[in-house]
Amino acid sequence: MNNVSSSACSVQEARCECGQLIAKVLEKGLELKCKRCKRIVIIPFTAIVGWSDLSPKPIS
């Protein structure tokens, strides 16, 4: 359903099969953009239940 790819600046992107960007995985958390107001929100990994001691790893 979604593909994860890495870019040059060590940011991983989660995209839908249609190519639409769903989220960016940053060092500090998940970056989401509101489709309505275009605000960018970063959700820290520590705020995600069940996500502990995990950091994004580059895909090889």
C-alpha positions, -999 to +999 in steps of 0.1 A: +000+000+000+028+025+008+063+025-003+092+039+017+121+054-001+151+074+011+163+107-003+197+124-002+191+142+031+185+110+051+147+116+051+125+086+044+092+091+027+061+070+029+041+072-003+009+057-016+009+035-047-005+065-066+027+085-056+010+108-031+033+116-002+018+103+030+045+111+056+082+118+060+102+099+086+127+124+102+153+119+130+129+136+155+096+120+144+070+117+117+063+148+096+027+151+083+011+178+063-026+187+067-043+186+033-068+212+043-047+240+059-013+229+046+003+231+081+032+207+088+030+188+121+058+167+135+048+139+158+077+129+181+085+092+182+081+094+220+045+104+215+036+073+195+024+044+216+043+012+210+072+030+193+101+029+218+138+029+212+133+028+175+149+053+152+145+054+114+171+033+097+182+041+061+170+016+036+197-001+017 
